[in-house]
């Protein structure tokens, strides 16, 4: 298998015929067929038809420019082990169920206060319960797929549940039927929705004024309410439910009885949480990340759907009308977006497009499926040229050359480049800033203070507002202090 993946690894953007795979690996027909079939089934290789020919292509990215979470974790692991800030512990979910958590960046528990230990345990417990739900959902989805492939899954199970309001689909799935498939995960899903509503009411509904004191004082009220609800649940007062499809529930219950409840769970599941690459410059600025982000946006069919004037024969031939009197082809918008972002985010690098970056762009499937090699090379040249000229003009601005002189340079940006490249716009703005203020750095401003007369007018309006808030009745003066002074201390 590794030999097969190695043969396809260097040809991510080039699909291979069966005969080509056979020639590269040196295998016979039987072995080539068996391993290709296995690779397709396990998700390493994709197989598709082009006319009468069958082609194979690797599905595994081989470019290191993409955010590599494992590589990032390895570095985090090394740093924290050296600093002694690694916590490796079991977190009990229930009496016979535990999860192991490896936490980086936290001091040893013996250095934590009791309150810190309690908060840490709560956080790790939430993570562990979430992972348990994740594994349960993964198993349930595989079970649902097996039943679907066997043709024994009732049609009503395929209905949308908790769908967004804008989606016009069939009626929601029977909740009892759903619980036969997803078990406690559906309970957690519904409970989370309720919890989020409560959080919204406390946090957002009160204009974010809810602090830890107010939150703690809410506890007895919620406890009393929960106990009242618990009594109603125990008495069956909240069990009324109009089942939309009782037959589905019976069929699913019968299917579940045939499942081996003692089978060993999957061991190939894990959840890794890292900072988003968007917040880490070294990953956010990589060529692979920038290209993939732009491709993911423009390859979405319903992206800016309202602006599509003409549907093309292919997705990339769609024509947009943004109301500027011009027509824009989706393929051109992708090309301009990639060039603009790369020029802006790579302009500070000594080598904006390195040899490995160039090689990647000429082979990356996101680009080769849309553009020819000549177009990709032209994009690289354009990016490098815009960055080079931008750096040149920045040097001229720093030397004190006027904008009018800089614009006479034969390499100054065209109107089209000023429209398409934010980097070009920044150079123009910097030149304008230098001309207006004589510096490229920050500019200090002083704001004129209001006169005493204006302050007195403002105090009068504040007093009127307080009177209105008090129901139109002015408050009586307190001992030693006027009402206005007392209110000012508390509110102003």
Beta strands, then each sheet from edge to edge (+ up, - down):
strand 1: 16-17
strand 2: 45-50
strand 3: 53-58
strand 4: 86-94
strand 5: 97-104
strand 6: 308-310
strand 7: 319-321
strand 8: 327-329
sheet 1: 1+ 3- 2+
sheet 2: 4+ 5-
sheet 3: 6+ 7- 8+
end
